[in-house]
């Protein structure tokens, strides 16, 4: 990594911007490191629409936000949701956020290595993006959240407004009960290309609706 940074076009100034970017995201999320992910429970009232009463319709005007999508599927299916950046006019080069889910009915899928099955959008150039289950060192149903850090060690250009940041898969168990289960979002932090923290950022929650078996 040191050699890559030394070869960057901006030299030492680039390295300082990168360190500032990392620091801004880490400091922005430090409160979440110390607190456990809250439990998420679904609603089984079928007349409610996905995400009702669990998410605002949008971030406040002029406010940068990470927005989670709403998806649906039947028990036994695997579905995907996205996290999209709304810049609100801010210049954003990196983001961090936590997502809480229902581990019994809408758990996030795992890769063969045991990590969340989430992938960064290759078009935004953030190759150092990483995902991990929460709480730290959890396993099985003890994992009720993930942390997503969208970052690059070689490209600190701004991410375009409306860009998909990443996509995650939810593996709905065959035993899942019909209902709408929120994808709660917390610990949102963003950084500018110069490593400064973006103020007043927000998260807009998503949801997974489990359809009744036919």
Secondary structure, 3 states (H helix, E strand, C coil): CHHHHHCCCCHHHHHHHHHHHHHHHHHHCHHHHCCCCCCCCCECCCCCCCCCCCCCCCCCCCCCEEEECEEEEECCCEEEEEEEEECCCCCCCEEEEEEECCCCCCCECECCCCCECEEECHHHCCCCCEEEEECCCCCHHHCCEEEEEECCCCCCCCCCCCCEEEEEEEECCCCCCCEEEEEEEEEEEEECCCCCECCCCEEECEEEEEECCC
